[in-house]
């Protein structure tokens, strides 16, 4: 009789699996799509806490036909719906903000937009704006992306730093890192990147572990 290989993943609880190395993984289903993520720990109790946090964040995701639309298409649709509540000058100004943001996403479907595209907008577009204009564009971008693609928890540290300090150019990433380290961001491998000066881009792979 042929010997069966041991499974690579073993289910140890609802949505919780242990890999053959001992590392725990989260597996959840969202609108028919299976999402999995390493929980970066071999400790069961810690894995359960991180699983709960992961489920709360993925629970905010919306996967719909809107995710196939581009940022500009959805943003203009949103503006059209809101137009009756806005003065002509405010609607015109919001349309200008949308037109300024749109090129940074290059017409791609919203489901393909990643944090690196948002960082590119912050670090390239932000340096040319007043604090007021930057905050207006930021609110529009977060509102559209949050509605379709991103849970608010994914951008909470960046948003908090921008609200409190405004655009700090390249050093912004260090303030966001500090906020994430003091917040509830999960341990594990983090990728930190920053644009500038000029056309340069710098990055660092960080290994983060709790106290």
N, C-alpha and C positions, 0 to 999 in steps of 0.2 A: 504494500500500500504506500502510495506517495505521501510523504510527510508534508503537511500544510505549513506554510510560513506564518510566523506570528504577525498579527496586524501591526502596521506602522503606528496607527493611532488607536488608542483604546478609550472608549467612552466611559467616563467616571462620574458623570452627572449631567443634568440638563444643560445642553450647549457647551459642556466642558469636556475636553479630550486631553489625554496625556500622550505625548509623542514618545517614541522608543528611547529617546535620550533622557526622558524624565521631564522635559519642559511641557508646561500646560498650554493649551490652545483654546481659543473661543471659536465656536462654530454657530452662527445664527443664520436664519433665513429671513429675507426681506423681499416681499412681493415676488416670490419665486426664485430669487437670486440668493445663492449661498455665499456668505461672507465669513472668512476666517482670519484670525489674527493671533500671532504669538503673544502670550501674556508674560513672557520673559521671566519666568520663575519656575522653580521646581517645588515650591512650597504650596500645598493645597489651599490653605486658608487665604494666603495672599492672592492666589490665582482666583479664588471665588470673589474676592473684593474687586479685583481688576475686571473680572467677567461682568460683574454688576455694572461697573462704570462703562465698560464697552457696550453693553446692551442698552444703557440709557442714551449713549451717544448715537448708536446706529438706529435707535428708535426714532430719532429726529430726522433721519434721512427720508427724502421723498423721491421715489423712483417713478417717473411718469413720462408721458409723451413730451412734457415740457423740457425734460432733460436732453432731448434730441435737438432742441432749438438753440440758436446761438444766443450769447449774452445780449447783443444789440437787439435782436428780434424780440426777446422776452422783455427787455427793459422798455422798449417803445410800446409794447402791448400794455405793460404796467402803467406807463405814463398816460396812455390813452384812457384807461379805466379811471385814473385819478384826475384827469383833466378838469372834470366838472367841479372839483373842489378847489381848484387852483386859479389864481389870477393869471392873466395872459402873460405877464412878465415872469412870474414864477415858473409857469409851464415852459416858457422859452428857455429859461436858465437851466432847468432840469434837463431839457433836451440837449443843451450844450454840454452838460456834465456827462450825459450818456455817450455822446459822440466822442468826447475826450477819452473816456475809459475804454470804449469798444476796441480800438486798434491793439490794445495789449492782449486781447484774447483772440485776435486774428480770425474771427469768424468761426472758431471751433465750437462744436457742440458742448453744451454746458457739462455734460457728464465727463468730458475729457479735460476740463479745467482742473488744474492742480494748484497747490499752494505756491509753487514756484512762479506761476503766472501772476498771482496776486502780489507776490513780493516784487516782481519786476515792475508792476505798476507803482507800488509804494515808493520804490527806490529811484525810479526814473522820472515818473510823473510828479511825485510829491515834492521834489526839490524846486520845481518851477511854480508852485502854487502858494497862495497865501494860506494861513491856517484855516480861515473860514471856507475857502473854496475846497481845500483838501478834505475837510470834515464833511462837506456836502457830498463830494464824490465818494468818500468812504462809506457814508450812510447808504447811498444808492447801491454801491457795489455789494456791500454786505447784505442788504435787503434782498437783492435779486439772487445772489449765490446761496444765501441761507434758505430761501424759499424752495429752491430746486435741488441744490447739491450739497451744501455744507451745513452740519449742525452748528449752532452758535458756539458750542463748547470747543470746536476746533480752532476758532479764531479769537477766543475770549482773551487770551493773554496779549496778543497783538492789539486787539481793539482797546483794551484797558490802557495800555501804554500810550497809544495814540490819543485817546481821550484826555489822559492826564498831562502828557508832556508835548503833544503835537508831533510833527515830523522832525525827528532828530537826525535824519539822513542815515548814513551807514551805521553809526553807533546804536540805532534803534534796536538792532538784533541783540545787543547785549542786555538792554533793558527788558526785552521780551524773554530772553533766556533766564534772567533773574526772576521774573514773574513766574515762569513755568517751573523753575526749581522750587519756588516757595508755594506753588499751587498744587493741584492734584494730578498733574501730568504723569503718566506711567513711567516707571523705570525702563531701562533698556538702551538700545542704540538710537541716538537722535542725530539728525543731519541738520547742521546750522550753516546757513549761507548768507552772504551779503554782497551787494553790488557796490562798486566804487573803490577807489576814485576812478573817474573817467569810465572806460568800458571794461574795466577789470571786474572779476568776480572771484570771491574767496569763499572757501568752504571748509568745514571741519566735521569729522565724525566723532561724536561724543558718546561715551558710555556712562550712563547715569544710574546710580544705585542709591537707594534710600539709606538713611542713617542706621 
